[in-house]
């Protein structure tokens, strides 16, 4: 029997995020431990043939086989669904596992997909290279123009893929406007909410059908796991799960446990990161060595008003361009002491990458131009360090440009 029910009967409606991340999964098992147990088992025993048949025939059963589900998965999924305001959630082994599984589950040969000009590089490669191989047509549009989505819609359009703010250029997409276009036509809208987190933005509230995350980033928050999440309705989750168990992008029980632990402090981390990032973006705008700063929280951002409408906070990701081109940008990144030169984002410590250097290995020059990535572009993931220390670190590095 599936024992994962909330025995405590807490009414979660109306609770704030700070409370949800601690209590949404209360007593989902019969454990008496305050800290959740890690169910490090690939398979689970049935008491008899009747129970085994019930387990085998129950989609997403949490105590049958860990590729299908696991008690720790169920707890994480409960918290994530509550944070995003969806009926349910699925966890996967990576953010790209979540994105690829969702797309492959919802489109078929002969279908048409609309995507953005600016996506995370691996999402862009799915659109540019993978889907056409399987007979799926893709139209890429400028995401800052809602009318571009309307013009791209065809009779066979089945899915629109969004990402906002977009990686790495911080362009904002009007989620409500795109969802309004899609809904009467039966088009499924998927949004990557990784950069914002559910604390700053809830796409489902604006009409988006499926919300995906790289949980490796803000949701985990400590640079120690690789995970993904899909938040959606029960009906769509069933369709996606069927593909998920075939693809096998499984989240390990240990990583699920670490993700659950990371979620407990998500609201507090995001509050500090939002504050740090806005202060740092304003500081960068004042520096003569900086050509331009891209951050939705700045009044200078061309979509600042849209960001204010659909976001509660502006997140911890900043992009900026260094004067002097590629070499000057390399010197700046190399001179930073506190900010680690490493891929990924969304953790407690600040990370920085020279974007053109990072993406050149997996994207062509043409793809980088389409994505709006110049040679002097820096992507900075702001952590929870003291803002004065981060400013001082950046200032000393800028002196060497």
N, C-alpha and C positions, 0 to 999 in steps of 0.2 A: 504493500500500500504506500502511496506517496504521502509522506508525513509532513511535507512542507506547507503547512497552513499557519496562519497567524493566530496562535492560541490565546494571545493576550487581548485581541480584539480592540486594539487602539484605533480610534477614529483619526485618520491621517488628514482628513479634509481640513483645510485652513491652517495647517501647521506651516511654519516658516522653514526655509531651507536648512537653517542651522539645526533645527530639531529633526527634520526629515532624515538628514544624513546619519543621524545617531539612532533613530528609532523606527525608521520605515520597515526594517527587517526584524524587529524584535520578536523573539520566540518563534521563529519560523521552523525550528526543529524542537525536539524534546530535550535538547541539551540543557544542563543547568549551569554551564560555564557562562560567564559574562562576556568573555572574548569568544568569537565564533571559532568553531573547530574547522580544521582543514581536512577535507575528505579526500585523502590522497589514494584513491582507489579507481582503477580503470573500469571496474565492473562491480555489480552489487548482487547479492544473493536473494533469491526468492524463497519463500517458505514452502511453497508447493507449486504444482503445475498450473493451478488456477491463478495464483498470484503472478506467476511468470507470464502467463498469457496477457494478464491485465497490464503488466509493466511494459511488455513488448508492444502492445497495441495503443499505448498512451503517448501521443506526441510530446516531446520535450520533457519526458519523465526525468525527474532529478535523481533517481536512485535505480537506474537500469544499466546505463553504459555512459561513461563520461563524454564521449563524442556527442551523445544526445542531450546530456545535461548532468549537473552535479549539484549537490546541496549548496555549495559555496556559490556556484553560478546563480542559483535561484535567489540567493540573498542579495547579491550584487545587482541583479536584474530588477529586483523590487525597488531598490533605492534609486537606480537610474531612471526607471519609468516614472517614479514619483517626481524626480527632479525635472524631467522633461515634459511632464504632464501627458504622457501617453498611456495606453492601456497596458502595454507590456514592453519588454526589451529582450534582446538576445546579446550574448557576449561572444566574441571571437578572439582568435589568437593574435590579431593585429588590427590596426585601423584600416589598412588596405584589405585585410580579410573581410572586414565589415562592408567596405565600399564595393569590392569586387563581387562578393556574395550577393549583395542587394541588387546590383545591376544585372548580374547574370540570372537571378531568379525572376526578374520582372520584365525582361525583354526577350524576344525571339527573332529569328531570321525574318527579314522583311519589315521589321519595326523601325521606327525613327526615334532618335534621342536628340534632345537639345542640351548643349553644355555651354560652359562659359569659356571665354578666351583665357581666363586666368584661373587655374586650378593647381592644387598640389601636383608635383611633377608626375607621380605615378598614376594619379587619376587622369591627368592629361594623356598619358600614354595608353590607358585603357580606351579612351575616346578616339585617339589618333590611330592606334595600331591594332588593338585587340578586337573591338566591336566590329570594325569593317571586315575582319577576317571571318567573322561568323555571320555575315550578311545583314548586319545592323547598320543603318545609315546614321551618321552623326552630323549635326549642324552646330557650329560653334558661333556664339554671339557675344557681343560686348555687354557684359553683365550690368554695367552702370546705366544702361538704357532699357527700361522695361518694355518699351515698344518693340525692341529687337526680338524679344522672346515671342511676342504676338505675331510678328511677321514671319518667324521661322516655323510656326506650327503648321503641320501637314495633317491630312486625314489619318495617316498611320503613325503619328507621334504618340508614343506610349509613356515616355518618361522625360522629365527635365531634371538635370543634375545641377545643383547649386552649391556654392561654398562662399560663406560670408562671415567675417572679412576674409578675403581671398589670400592664399599663400602664394608668394610672399609680398605682394604689392599693396595689401590692405584695402583693395577696392571693395565697396559694399554693394550688395545686391538687395533690391527691394523684395523681400520675401512675400509680403502680403500681396503685392501687385502681381507677382508671378503665380502665386497660388490661386488668385482670383481668375486669372486667365485659364489655368489648367482645370480647375474644378468642374465647370460645366461641360468640359470636353472629355472627362474621364481620364485625364492624363495624371499619372502619379508624379508627385514632386518629392525629390530627395534632397536634403540639405546637409552638408558637412558643417557641423557646429563646433569643430575642434578649437578654432582660434578664440571663439567667444566663451565657451562653456555654458552649461544651462543656468549658471548663476547670472550671467550677463545677457543671455538671449535664449528665448524658447521658441524656436521656429514652428513647432506644432500649434502654438497659440495663434500664429499668424496664417494657419492654413496648410502648412507643410505636412505631407503624409508620412514621410520616413526621415528620422533624424539620425545621422551617423556621427561617430566620433573616433578619432584615434585616442583611446583611453590611456595610451602610453604617455600622453601629454598632461594636461591640467587635471584630469580625473584621477590618475594615479599620483602625479605630482612630485615624484621623488627620483625620476630617472632610473627606476629599478625594475620596470616591467615593460613588456610589449603586449598590448591588448587593444581590442576594438569593441564597439557597442553599436547596436541597431535598436532604436526606440521607435515603436510604431503601434498600429492596431493589432488586435488578436488575429484578424483575418490575414493581413499582410505578413505578420510574423510567421504564420503557418506556412505560407507560400515560400517565404525566405528560408525558413528552417529546413524545408525539404531539400533545398539546394545546399544549405549549410552542411548537413550531415553527409552529403555526397562529396563536397569539396574538402571537408575535414579541417577547416581553419579553427582548431579547438584551442580554447584557453585553458591552460593548466590550472589545477586546483590551487597551487601555490600562488600563481599570478592573480587568480581571482581573489584570493584572500588578501594579497597585498593591495589590489585595487579597492577592495572594500575598506581596508584600513585607510587608504589614501582619501577616499570619499568622505570620511568622518571629518576631515579638516578642510574640505574644499571651499566652503563659503568664507572661512577666515583667510585662507591663502589668497583667494581671488580678491577679497577686499584690499589686502595689502598690495598685491600685484597691480591692481587697477590704479591705486594711489601712486605707487612708484612709477608706473609707466607714463601716466599723464604728466607728472612732474619732470620726468626725464625727457619726454618728447618736447615739452616747452623749453627745457634747458638746451636741447640740441638745436632748436630753431634759432637760438641766440648766438650760436657758435659760427665764426666766420669761415671755418674749414668745412662746414656742412652745407652742401648745395641745396638739399631739400629733405624734408621730413614727411613721412607718410604715416599718419596715425589718426583714426577716426574721431578721437577725442579732441583734436585740434580744430579751432575755427577755420584754419587754412585748408583743411581737408575738403575736397570738393563735394563730398557727400556727408558732411558733418551733421546736417539737419536730419537726413535719413537715419544716420546712426543713432541720433538722439531719440528718434521715434521708435526704433525697434530694438534698441539695446538699453539695458539698465546700467551697464558699465562698459568701458571700451577695451578692456582686455590688456594683456601684457605683451603684445607683439608690436614692435616698432620697426619700420623700415626707413632707411635714410641713405642718401647718396653723399659720398665724400668727394670734395673737389680734388682734382689731380688724377682722376682715372684709376685704372686697375692697380698700378703699382702703389699709389698712395693709399688705396683701400687695403691692400695687403699689409702695408706698414702699420696702418691703424689697428687692424685686427690683431696682428702679431704683438703689438705693444700693450694690449689690455692685460691686466693682471688678475682682477677679480672675476671678470666675465670669461668663462671657459670657451675655448674655440672648439665647439662640438656640434654635431647635428642634433636634431630634435628640439624640443621646447617645452614650456609649461611646468617646469620643475621649481623647486625652492631656490635653486641657485641660477644666476643669470648665465645665458649661453649666447654666443655670437657666431655668425658665419658670414663669410664673404660669399654672397649668393651666387655670383657668376662662377666662382671657382667650384662651389659645391655642385651645381646643377650641370656643369659642362660635361661631366662624365656620363650623364644619362639622358641629356637632351641635346638636340642639334642646335646650331646657331639660329636657324629659322624658328624652331620651337621656342627658344629663349626670347627672341624678338617678339613673337606673338604673345608670350606671357608677360612682356614688359619688364624684362630683367636686363638693365644696363651693366656695363663692366664695373661700375663703381658702387654697386648696390650692397648694402649691409642689412642683414636681418638680425634683430636683437630681441631675445626673449628675456623679459625682465623678471627677476626673481624676488625674493622677500628680504634681501639685504637692506641695510639702512640706505636711504636715498642719498645722503651726503657722501657716503663711500662710493656709491656707483657713479655719481657726478665727478668726483675727484679722479676716479680711475679713467673715465672717458676723457676728461680734460687733459690728463698727462699723456694719453695716447694721441690725442689730436695735435699735441705740440710736435710730434714726429712726422706728421703728414707732409 
